[in-house]
Amino acid sequence: MSDSLFLGFDLSTQQLKIISTYSNLKHHKTYKVDFDEAFSEKYHIKKGVQSEESTGEIFTPVQVWIEAVQLCFDRMKADKFPFEKVKALSGSCQQHGSVYWSRDAPKLLSDLCHSKKSMLETLFPGAFTFKIAPNWQDHSTAKEISLFESVAGGANNLSQITGSRAHYRFTGPQIRKMAVRKDPELYRETYRISLVSSFLSSLLCGKIVALDEADACGMNLYDLQKNDYDDKLLSLAAGTCPEVDGCDEKTACDGISELRKKLGKVHPIGYKSIGVVSRYFVSKYGFSPDCKVYSFTGDNLATILALPLAKNDLLVSMGTSTTVLLVTDKYKPSPNYHVFKHPTNKDQYMGMLCYCNGALARERIRNAINDKYGGKKGDWTKFDAILDKSKPMNGKLEVGIYFPLGEIIPNAKPCERRFRFDANENALLEICKDSLQWTIEEDVAAIIESQALSCRLRVGPMIANSGGTDNEESPDIHSSDYKLSKMIKGKCEKDVLKKLTDRYGDIKSDGSYQHPLALVSKPNKVFYVGGSSQNLSIVRKYCSILGAQEGNYRIDLSDACALGGCYKSLWSYLVEKHGIDNIHNYDHWLAKNYNWDDYVDRVGKYDDLWNEYVDGVGILSVAEQRLKQ
Ligand code: XUL
């Protein structure tokens, strides 16, 4: 095995990347094709996409991706890449996009190896009905998303069924747009619909392969608890919904079964291969005919496969926006975030919180501090010094909310608000920015704390009951027999909760009551990534608020999506060969084999003040209820 190679693909919006690793997970080679660099003139794309401003449509011509695959493999061949050593491959792609295959596609795919033409010439245009794939940045489906929510009985119900409320970019609303508004005839002619992930793996396998079950959770069509598509949502996506389209029962049933055929069954979570690499790649590039292909998934899902991220671990990505990914075995969907099935572990989920406001909000406060103290543009020294010295909530039970952009979590218009809790009066007071009661220095802790507290408030329900607390059914906390003492073992936790409910009443986030256990649950490990994770003062503050029990880490994730594919293909290959009992579950196996010292910077624990921030969670939850939606 020592010189065997494992490939990981990452087809993102702007580039295709292929990474190879050895069986000890060490990096071997990286190859890339940047779409704009290679094809911006030929396909009129900018940042990998074409946009239609008047309609909000954003899409990529499928030729771009096929040609990128060709070009990347040709570059590897020119570099004498040892394809024969590749034992297995997997990968990930941008989520939600869809590709529409024609009836001729299966034959064209399998004939590739006999064709004298290039892959693009063989497949395009004959293998496709629609020649473009909607991109995740598309926002042309306002009509469709409101129908998805109303047919499901509201945003909350839709999120309970499919793991997310309706979103412009989700595949179900996009399919309805194609089927009803774009071209019903082309939709009818469509033989199969792939996600971008199953499109790329279909090219590699030379046959149309099943959708990856984890990636299929990004469609607003898949019922995560029934492990099947939801018929009512399918009928809507197909344009044959009795309530909306006025169809009779028979037409609705036909629409459902047609769309079921187009989507095909999903490939269930696990380690089973979806096939071997096609004869075309064997003959043209020298792959072994036994080279296994494992289900490709979505890019966010592959990111959690690139790290030893186990149950109750978090990944906090601190970029322009803030994204939080976590692994959990609790299915706790909310209209304000996403839940997907875990890409390798049955019975686990990946929660994904996407905040709009991140770096921009932090930088505004930093700039104001630099203006006041004459600091250099872009320099964090003064900001960090103030942050390092700050007490929790400035020692005055203060919480600030800073949304230069409208926010999704919580759903709120752009705003800047400052609050102080008066513990004697048990009342939340709003403080005016320009009053003498709040200084610009107080904004420093307040911005970082409120961003981290928001994350603590929302991930709590997904990690509650972990770490040795009782494992009872969620009780109705408003029922008369609700007894805190029955559920909470530790005295400290009991005191904390009593104080919290006495002061702030029932804690709410995004319209739902929080289970008390959620408020005293801590993640195991937290990984910090993205631009602001370079700033240790900010990271330390997050550490003290999130209170990871096992440790905090910083990590460079620029190759995560492709590496996730490499590691997944290696793990799946080993499990198929030696059995799950010998290799173990994905996270267990990865934690054991991961090159911690090559990738990870261990940050200290910094959780001494965690208890004090319980008040912060309470104040934030009350303050958020005053924001305008
Ligand atoms: C996730 C999403 C984006 C794309 C980016 O829901 O839409 O993260 O997956 O490629």
Boltz pocket constraint, residues with backbone or C-beta under 6 A from the ligand:
constraints:
  - pocket:
      binder: B
      contacts: [[A, 12], [A, 13], [A, 93], [A, 94], [A, 95], [A, 96], [A, 136], [A, 169], [A, 218], [A, 298], [A, 299], [A, 300]]
      max_distance: 6.0
